[in-house]
Amino acid sequence: MSQMQRARITGRRRVVSIVATAAASVLLIAGCSSSSDTTDAATSETAAASESAAEESAAPLSGEPVKTMTITDINSPGAVYPNIHLSADAAQEYINATGGINGRPLEVINCDSQGTADGAATCARQATTDGVVAVVGSFNFSPDAMIEVLEPAGIAYFGECCALGAKENTSKAAFPFGSIQMYGVGEVKKAVEDGCMNIKAMIIEGAESFWPPMQEAAARLGAADKLNAEYVTQPGTVQDQSAQVAQLLEGGTDCVVSVTSETPLTAFMVAWDAAQPTAKFYGPQGNLNKISAAGHEEILEGSTVVGIYPDIACTVWDDYRANLDVISADPSQDYNSLGGLGTWAAYMGFRQVADTIEPADTLDAATFMMAASTAKIDLPGMLPPLDFTQEWTAYPGLLRMVNQSVVYSQIQNGDVVPLGECGVFDDVSGLVEAQS
């Protein structure tokens, strides 16, 4: 454990949740408005309230640290996710400031999978040698390389936002919180509801599993003839994407649905803007965002964002925003994202399961795996109820995806603005349950 981690674990005992009525009132009013100006203001008020909170009188943390690992790509030519590691750090700060894991300190180990399957496997092997209880809230495009190591070692891959791999979606060692394949379904649903007649899809390399549910949704909506039979493949690295834009717009396309990532999408938007299309764009939470929209606000006005987690301005994320401030998280990163929100939610779920294991010193990888296998995660407002005793047998390829709900937002003036109330989820499973 680093000196900084020890200082965080042993030195901070104050509560960082909202206690000021005025701040809470403002957040209740503005809880589902713009995720930039509103979130900045809310974060300032949350931090101010935290600074004035009373010192927590809980007993000091004791016992061996509960080790977890969070794995994602940091040094990679493709998409990178420093917001995931920073969110894990914020979760460690919050959990240790509010009682730890049944009184034991949490120690988060962040590992860089470097954008390769070998890097992902190396991190997983480190998890087995470092004695982690679980790998929590992680993401990269080589999840099965991690599962192949973690499963035989009896280590849970827990709470991930975005399960992409075949093994990740079926292994008993995987416990995804997200409904990631469903945001493609949600995009198709919204496009059909918006009256789109000629829809094309763009799917990034490595996310091919999204396509069958999207096709099934179009068929269920009576719009199979409106969704082009083939999708355009987006490269996973930053490069000119004029050819992809030309393919997408050929034939009078009026709507484009996409499964993409922030870094390649930011590059894509240069070519998209240059083409000045009239087609409406649909994209995933945390990727179609104010970062990828920067400089292209006019062409993206009214674009639809489909995601898993409610907007960061919602009051359910008060502690998350406050602890990002406590750790001085890089303000240039997007925390209103699948990686950011998803990592925080994963750690809140991890704590919920780990706290059920008594006595506290019996918590290890084996006891956590056993508890997680029957866990019913209850994080109101962050996620719909999740029950890992009920696998999704209606779609065998996504057996472990117990969450099939999405939320909707929209790009307005370059910002992400929620559509609908905070904490309201749209269960779209009925659009894809014909695969059994």
C-alpha positions as CSV (number, residue, x, y, z in Angstrom):
1,M,0.0,0.0,0.0
2,S,1.4,3.4,-0.9
3,Q,2.0,6.1,1.7
4,M,-0.7,8.2,0.1
5,Q,-3.2,5.3,0.3
6,R,-2.3,4.8,4.0
7,A,-2.8,8.4,4.7
8,R,-6.2,8.3,3.1
9,I,-7.2,5.2,4.9
10,T,-6.0,6.2,8.4
11,G,-6.1,10.0,8.3
12,R,-9.5,11.0,7.1
13,R,-12.6,10.4,9.1
14,R,-14.9,13.2,8.1
15,V,-18.2,12.6,6.4
16,V,-18.4,14.0,2.9
17,S,-22.1,13.7,2.2
18,I,-24.5,16.5,1.8
19,V,-25.7,18.0,5.1
20,A,-26.7,21.5,4.2
21,T,-30.5,21.9,3.5
22,A,-29.9,24.8,1.2
23,A,-27.5,22.8,-1.0
24,A,-29.8,19.8,-1.0
25,S,-32.7,22.0,-2.1
26,V,-30.8,23.5,-5.0
27,L,-29.8,20.0,-6.1
28,L,-33.4,18.7,-5.9
29,I,-34.5,21.5,-8.1
30,A,-31.6,21.2,-10.6
31,G,-31.0,17.5,-10.2
32,C,-31.9,16.7,-13.8
33,S,-30.7,19.8,-15.7
34,S,-27.5,20.3,-17.7
35,S,-24.5,18.2,-16.7
36,S,-21.9,20.9,-17.1
37,D,-22.9,24.3,-15.5
38,T,-25.4,22.6,-13.2
39,T,-23.0,19.9,-12.2
40,D,-20.2,22.4,-11.6
41,A,-22.4,24.5,-9.4
42,A,-23.7,21.4,-7.6
43,T,-20.2,20.1,-7.0
44,S,-19.2,23.5,-5.5
45,E,-22.1,23.4,-3.1
46,T,-21.6,19.8,-2.3
47,A,-17.9,20.4,-1.5
48,A,-18.8,23.5,0.6
49,A,-21.3,21.5,2.6
50,S,-18.7,18.7,3.1
51,E,-16.2,21.2,4.4
52,S,-18.7,22.3,7.1
53,A,-19.7,18.7,8.1
54,A,-19.0,17.5,11.6
55,E,-16.1,15.2,12.2
56,E,-17.2,11.6,12.1
57,S,-17.1,9.8,15.5
58,A,-16.9,6.3,14.1
59,A,-14.1,4.0,15.4
60,P,-10.9,4.0,13.4
61,L,-10.5,1.4,10.7
62,S,-8.7,-1.7,11.7
63,G,-7.6,-5.1,10.4
64,E,-6.0,-6.0,7.1
65,P,-7.0,-3.9,4.1
66,V,-9.7,-5.3,1.8
67,K,-7.9,-5.2,-1.5
68,T,-9.7,-4.6,-4.8
69,M,-8.4,-4.0,-8.3
70,T,-9.8,-1.7,-11.0
71,I,-8.5,-2.4,-14.5
72,T,-8.7,-0.2,-17.5
73,D,-6.7,1.2,-20.4
74,I,-4.6,4.3,-19.6
75,N,-1.5,4.1,-21.9
76,S,-3.0,3.0,-25.2
77,P,-3.2,4.2,-28.8
78,G,-7.0,3.6,-28.6
79,A,-9.6,4.8,-26.1
80,V,-8.3,5.5,-22.6
81,Y,-10.3,5.8,-19.3
82,P,-8.4,7.7,-16.6
83,N,-11.9,8.7,-15.2
84,I,-12.4,5.0,-14.2
85,H,-9.2,4.9,-12.0
86,L,-10.0,8.4,-10.6
87,S,-13.6,7.2,-9.7
88,A,-12.1,4.2,-8.0
89,D,-9.9,6.5,-6.0
90,A,-12.9,8.6,-5.1
91,A,-14.8,5.5,-4.0
92,Q,-11.9,4.4,-1.8
93,E,-11.8,7.9,-0.2
94,Y,-15.6,7.8,0.5
95,I,-15.7,4.2,1.8
96,N,-12.8,4.7,4.2
97,A,-14.2,8.0,5.4
98,T,-17.5,6.4,6.2
99,G,-16.6,3.2,8.1
100,G,-14.7,1.2,5.5
101,I,-15.7,-2.4,4.7
102,N,-17.2,-3.6,8.0
103,G,-14.6,-1.6,9.8
104,R,-11.7,-2.7,7.6
105,P,-9.9,-0.2,5.3
106,L,-10.4,-0.5,1.5
107,E,-7.3,-0.5,-0.6
108,V,-7.9,0.1,-4.4
109,I,-5.2,-1.1,-6.8
110,N,-5.4,0.5,-10.2
111,C,-4.0,-1.5,-13.1
112,D,-3.3,-0.3,-16.7
113,S,-4.3,-2.9,-19.2
114,Q,-2.6,-0.8,-22.0
115,G,-5.1,-1.4,-24.7
116,T,-4.1,-5.1,-25.3
117,A,-5.4,-8.5,-24.4
118,D,-1.9,-9.3,-23.0
119,G,-2.1,-6.2,-20.8
120,A,-5.6,-7.2,-19.6
121,A,-4.4,-10.7,-18.7
122,T,-1.3,-9.3,-16.9
123,C,-3.5,-7.1,-14.7
124,A,-5.7,-10.1,-13.9
125,R,-2.6,-12.2,-13.0
126,Q,-1.5,-9.4,-10.7
127,A,-4.9,-9.5,-9.0
128,T,-4.4,-13.2,-8.2
129,T,-0.9,-12.6,-6.7
130,D,-1.9,-9.4,-4.8
131,G,-4.7,-11.1,-3.0
132,V,-7.6,-9.0,-4.2
133,V,-11.1,-9.8,-3.0
134,A,-12.6,-8.7,-6.4
135,V,-11.9,-6.8,-9.6
136,V,-14.4,-4.0,-9.4
137,G,-15.8,-1.4,-11.8
138,S,-13.4,-2.1,-14.7
139,F,-13.5,-1.8,-18.5
140,N,-11.4,-2.6,-21.6
141,F,-12.0,-4.2,-24.9
142,S,-10.3,-7.5,-23.9
143,P,-12.5,-8.6,-21.0
144,D,-12.4,-12.3,-21.8
145,A,-8.6,-12.2,-21.4
146,M,-9.2,-11.2,-17.8
147,I,-12.0,-13.7,-17.2
148,E,-9.8,-16.5,-18.3
149,V,-7.4,-15.7,-15.5
150,L,-9.9,-14.6,-12.8
151,E,-12.5,-17.4,-13.1
152,P,-10.1,-20.3,-12.3
153,A,-8.6,-18.2,-9.5
154,G,-12.1,-17.7,-8.0
155,I,-12.0,-13.9,-8.2
156,A,-15.1,-12.1,-9.1
157,Y,-15.2,-9.6,-11.9
158,F,-17.7,-7.4,-10.2
159,G,-20.0,-4.4,-11.1
160,E,-18.6,-3.6,-14.6
161,C,-20.6,-1.1,-16.6
162,C,-20.0,-2.5,-20.0
163,A,-19.7,-6.3,-20.6
164,L,-18.5,-6.9,-24.1
165,G,-16.9,-10.4,-24.1
166,A,-18.7,-13.7,-24.8
167,K,-17.2,-15.2,-21.5
168,E,-17.8,-11.9,-19.6
169,N,-21.5,-12.2,-20.5
170,T,-21.9,-15.8,-19.5
171,S,-19.2,-16.6,-16.8
172,K,-20.4,-17.2,-13.2
173,A,-17.4,-15.1,-12.2
174,A,-18.8,-12.0,-13.9
175,F,-21.3,-9.7,-12.2
176,P,-22.1,-6.8,-14.7
177,F,-24.2,-4.0,-13.4
178,G,-24.7,-2.3,-16.8
179,S,-27.1,-2.9,-19.6
180,I,-24.6,-1.9,-22.2
181,Q,-26.0,-3.9,-25.2
182,M,-29.3,-2.4,-24.4
183,Y,-28.2,1.2,-25.2
184,G,-27.9,0.1,-28.8
185,V,-31.5,-1.2,-28.5
186,G,-32.5,2.1,-26.9
187,E,-31.0,4.1,-29.7
188,V,-32.9,2.0,-32.3
189,K,-36.1,2.5,-30.3
190,K,-35.6,6.3,-30.1
191,A,-34.8,6.5,-33.8
192,V,-38.0,4.7,-34.7
193,E,-40.0,6.8,-32.3
194,D,-38.5,9.9,-33.9
195,G,-39.8,8.8,-37.3
196,C,-36.5,7.8,-38.9
197,M,-37.0,6.0,-42.2
198,N,-33.4,5.2,-43.3
199,I,-31.3,4.3,-40.3
200,K,-27.6,3.2,-40.4
201,A,-25.5,1.9,-37.6
202,M,-21.8,2.5,-36.8
203,I,-20.2,0.0,-34.4
204,I,-16.6,0.3,-33.1
205,E,-14.2,-2.7,-33.5
206,G,-14.6,-5.1,-30.6
207,A,-18.3,-4.3,-29.9
208,E,-19.9,-6.5,-32.6
209,S,-22.1,-8.2,-29.9
210,F,-24.3,-5.1,-30.0
211,W,-25.6,-5.7,-33.5
212,P,-27.9,-8.7,-33.1
213,P,-30.0,-7.1,-30.3
214,M,-30.2,-3.9,-32.4
215,Q,-31.5,-5.8,-35.4
216,E,-34.0,-7.7,-33.2
217,A,-35.3,-4.5,-31.7
218,A,-35.9,-3.0,-35.2
219,A,-37.8,-6.1,-36.2
220,R,-39.9,-6.1,-33.0
221,L,-40.7,-2.4,-33.6
222,G,-41.9,-3.2,-37.1
223,A,-38.9,-1.3,-38.6
224,A,-36.6,-4.0,-39.9
225,D,-36.8,-2.4,-43.3
226,K,-35.7,1.0,-41.9
227,L,-32.4,-0.3,-40.3
228,N,-29.7,-1.0,-42.9
229,A,-28.8,-4.6,-43.0
230,E,-25.1,-4.0,-42.5
231,Y,-23.3,-1.7,-40.1
232,V,-20.3,0.5,-40.7
233,T,-17.2,-0.6,-38.6
234,Q,-15.5,2.3,-36.8
235,P,-11.8,1.9,-36.1
236,G,-10.8,1.7,-32.5
237,T,-7.8,4.1,-32.9
238,V,-7.7,7.8,-33.6
239,Q,-7.6,8.3,-37.4
240,D,-9.4,10.0,-40.2
241,Q,-12.9,8.6,-40.6
242,S,-14.1,10.4,-43.7
243,A,-14.6,7.0,-45.4
244,Q,-16.9,5.9,-42.5
245,V,-18.9,9.1,-42.7
246,A,-19.4,8.7,-46.4
247,Q,-20.6,5.1,-45.9
248,L,-23.0,6.2,-43.3
249,L,-24.5,9.0,-45.3
250,E,-24.7,7.2,-48.6
251,G,-28.3,6.7,-49.9
252,G,-30.0,9.5,-48.0
253,T,-29.6,8.4,-44.4
254,D,-31.7,10.3,-42.0
255,C,-30.5,8.8,-38.7
256,V,-27.3,7.2,-37.5
257,V,-27.2,5.0,-34.4
258,S,-23.8,4.3,-32.9
259,V,-21.9,2.1,-30.6
260,T,-18.6,4.0,-30.1
261,S,-16.1,5.3,-27.6
262,E,-15.2,8.9,-26.7
263,T,-11.7,9.0,-28.2
264,P,-12.5,7.6,-31.6
265,L,-15.8,9.5,-31.6
266,T,-14.0,12.8,-31.1
267,A,-11.9,12.0,-34.2
268,F,-15.0,10.9,-36.1
269,M,-16.8,14.2,-35.3
270,V,-14.2,16.1,-37.4
271,A,-15.3,14.2,-40.5
272,W,-18.9,14.3,-39.5
273,D,-19.0,18.0,-39.1
274,A,-17.1,18.5,-42.4
275,A,-19.8,16.6,-44.2
276,Q,-22.5,18.9,-42.7
277,P,-25.1,16.1,-42.6
278,T,-28.8,16.6,-41.9
279,A,-29.0,13.1,-40.4
280,K,-29.7,12.9,-36.6
281,F,-27.0,11.3,-34.5
282,Y,-27.6,8.8,-31.6
283,G,-24.8,7.7,-29.3
284,P,-23.9,6.1,-26.0
285,Q,-23.6,7.8,-22.6
286,G,-20.1,9.0,-21.7
287,N,-19.0,8.8,-25.3
288,L,-21.4,11.2,-27.1
289,N,-20.7,13.9,-24.5
290,K,-19.5,17.5,-24.2
291,I,-15.9,16.4,-24.9
292,S,-16.7,14.7,-28.2
293,A,-19.2,17.4,-29.0
294,A,-16.8,20.3,-28.4
295,G,-16.5,22.4,-31.6
296,H,-19.4,20.5,-33.2
297,E,-22.3,21.8,-31.1
298,E,-24.4,23.0,-33.9
299,I,-24.3,19.9,-36.0
300,L,-25.0,17.7,-32.9
301,E,-27.9,19.9,-31.5
302,G,-30.8,17.6,-30.6
303,S,-28.7,14.4,-30.8
304,T,-29.9,11.6,-28.5
305,V,-27.7,10.0,-25.8
306,V,-28.7,6.6,-24.5
307,G,-27.1,5.3,-21.3
308,I,-27.2,3.1,-18.2
309,Y,-26.9,5.6,-15.3
310,P,-28.8,8.8,-14.5
311,D,-27.1,12.1,-15.1
312,I,-24.3,13.1,-12.6
313,A,-26.3,16.2,-11.6
314,C,-28.9,13.9,-10.0
315,T,-28.8,14.0,-6.2
316,V,-28.0,10.2,-6.0
317,W,-24.5,11.2,-7.0
318,D,-23.9,13.8,-4.3
319,D,-21.2,11.8,-2.6
320,Y,-19.5,10.9,-5.9
321,R,-19.2,14.5,-6.9
322,A,-18.0,15.5,-3.4
323,N,-15.3,12.9,-3.3
324,L,-14.1,13.7,-6.8
325,D,-13.5,17.1,-5.3
326,V,-11.8,15.6,-2.2
327,I,-9.2,13.8,-4.3
328,S,-8.8,16.7,-6.7
329,A,-9.8,14.6,-9.7
330,D,-8.7,15.9,-13.1
331,P,-11.4,18.3,-14.2
332,S,-10.8,17.6,-17.9
333,Q,-12.1,14.1,-17.6
334,D,-15.8,13.2,-18.2
335,Y,-17.3,11.7,-15.0
336,N,-20.8,11.9,-16.3
337,S,-20.1,8.7,-18.2
338,L,-20.4,4.9,-18.2
339,G,-16.9,4.6,-16.8
340,G,-17.2,7.2,-14.2
341,L,-20.7,6.7,-12.9
342,G,-20.4,2.9,-13.4
343,T,-17.2,2.6,-11.4
344,W,-18.7,4.5,-8.4
345,A,-21.9,2.4,-8.6
346,A,-19.8,-0.8,-8.8
347,Y,-17.9,0.2,-5.6
348,M,-21.2,1.0,-3.8
349,G,-22.5,-2.4,-4.8
350,F,-19.2,-4.1,-3.8
351,R,-19.5,-2.5,-0.3
352,Q,-23.2,-3.6,-0.1
353,V,-22.2,-7.2,-0.7
354,A,-19.0,-7.2,1.3
355,D,-20.7,-5.8,4.4
356,T,-22.9,-8.9,4.6
357,I,-20.0,-11.1,5.2
358,E,-19.4,-11.8,8.9
359,P,-17.1,-11.8,10.7
360,A,-15.3,-9.1,8.8
361,D,-12.0,-11.0,8.8
362,T,-13.5,-13.8,6.8
363,L,-14.0,-11.6,3.8
364,D,-11.8,-12.8,0.9
365,A,-12.2,-13.7,-2.7
366,A,-13.9,-17.0,-2.0
367,T,-16.5,-15.6,0.5
368,F,-17.1,-12.6,-1.7
369,M,-17.7,-14.8,-4.8
370,M,-20.2,-16.9,-2.8
371,A,-22.1,-13.8,-1.5
372,A,-22.1,-12.1,-4.9
373,S,-23.6,-15.2,-6.6
374,T,-26.9,-14.7,-4.7
375,A,-26.7,-10.9,-4.3
376,K,-29.6,-8.6,-4.8
377,I,-28.1,-5.2,-5.4
378,D,-30.2,-2.3,-4.2
379,L,-28.9,1.1,-5.3
380,P,-32.1,3.2,-5.7
381,G,-31.7,6.0,-8.3
382,M,-28.4,4.7,-9.6
383,L,-29.6,1.5,-11.0
384,P,-32.8,-0.6,-11.2
385,P,-32.8,-3.5,-8.7
386,L,-30.3,-6.2,-9.8
387,D,-30.8,-9.9,-8.8
388,F,-27.9,-12.2,-9.7
389,T,-29.9,-15.3,-8.8
390,Q,-32.0,-14.5,-12.0
391,E,-29.9,-14.8,-15.1
392,W,-31.3,-13.5,-18.3
393,T,-32.2,-16.8,-20.0
394,A,-34.2,-15.1,-22.7
395,Y,-31.0,-14.1,-24.4
396,P,-28.4,-16.8,-23.7
397,G,-25.5,-14.8,-25.1
398,L,-26.1,-12.2,-22.5
399,L,-26.9,-14.5,-19.6
400,R,-25.2,-12.4,-16.9
401,M,-26.8,-9.1,-18.0
402,V,-29.5,-8.9,-15.3
403,N,-30.1,-5.2,-16.0
404,Q,-31.9,-4.5,-19.3
405,S,-32.9,-0.9,-18.7
406,V,-31.7,2.4,-20.2
407,V,-32.0,6.1,-19.6
408,Y,-32.1,8.9,-22.2
409,S,-30.5,12.3,-22.6
410,Q,-30.0,14.9,-25.4
411,I,-27.3,17.2,-26.6
412,Q,-28.3,20.8,-26.1
413,N,-25.8,23.6,-26.8
414,G,-23.0,21.1,-26.6
415,D,-24.1,19.8,-23.2
416,V,-25.8,16.6,-22.1
417,V,-29.3,17.3,-20.8
418,P,-31.4,14.4,-19.3
419,L,-34.7,13.6,-20.9
420,G,-37.1,12.7,-18.1
421,E,-36.8,12.4,-14.4
422,C,-33.8,11.3,-12.4
423,G,-33.8,7.6,-11.6
424,V,-36.5,6.6,-14.1
425,F,-35.4,3.6,-16.1
426,D,-36.8,2.2,-19.4
427,D,-36.8,-1.6,-19.5
428,V,-36.2,-2.5,-23.1
429,S,-35.8,-6.2,-22.7
430,G,-39.1,-6.9,-24.4
431,L,-37.6,-5.7,-27.7
432,V,-34.9,-8.4,-27.8
433,E,-36.4,-11.5,-26.0
434,A,-37.0,-13.5,-29.2
435,Q,-33.6,-15.2,-29.1
436,S,-34.4,-18.2,-26.7
